[in-house]
Amino acid sequence: MSKITGYFAAEKYIGRRFLLLVSGGVLVLIPAALAFGNGLISPRALGLVMMGYIGCVAITVFVILRHARARFQA
């Protein structure tokens, strides 16, 4: 595989996984924000949801980049 082909394959791999990650975040954070706006959860609970999401995103980004590096190493 040439360098350019490998680059575009890696970019496509990473891009799709990050798109899935962002879409999942929307599905988690929007309902939490709406529940907070309607008074169903406290500010502390909203903060915990956001901190949990940030932790999951950090771990997921690390795993995605590690797998992409192993898969597309030149």
N, C-alpha and C positions, 0 to 999 in steps of 0.2 A: 504494500500500500504506500503510495507516495505521501510526502509530508502534507501537501495541500488536501488530499483526500482524507487523510487521517485527521487533520485539523477540523474539517467540516463535519466529519462523522462525530468527533468528540463534541463539537459545538451543538450539534443536533441532539446528542445524548443528554448533555447537561441542560440544554434549553428546555427540553420536554420535561425533565424531572423537576426543574425549578418552576415551570408552569403548573405542574401538578401540585407542588408545594404551596404556591401562592393561591391556587384555587381552593385547596384544603383550608388554608388560613381564612379565606373569605367565608367558608362554610362554618367555621368555628367562631370567628370574631364578630361577625354581623349579628347573629342571634344573641350573643352575649351582650353586645352593645344595646340591642333593642330591649332585652330583658332589663338591663340597667336603666334605660330610659323610661320604661314602664314601672319601675320600682320593684321588680320581682327579685333582683339580687342587689346586695349591698356594694358600695364602692370597693370594699376589701375583697369581695368575691370576684369582682371584675378585674381588680389588680392581680389576683391569683391566677385567673384565667389567662390574662395577658402574659404574665411571667412564665406560666407553664407553656404557653404557645412559643414564646421566645426561646425557651430551653429546648423544646422539640425542634424548632427551626435550626438552631445552632448545631444540634447533633445531626440532623438530617443533612444539612449542607456539608458538614464534615464527611459523612458517609458517602454522599454523592460524589464529592470531589476525590475521595480516596478510591472509589470504584472506577471513576473515569480515568484516573491516573494509571491504575493497574491495567485497565482495559485498553487504553490507547497510548501506551508508552512506546516511544520511538526506538 
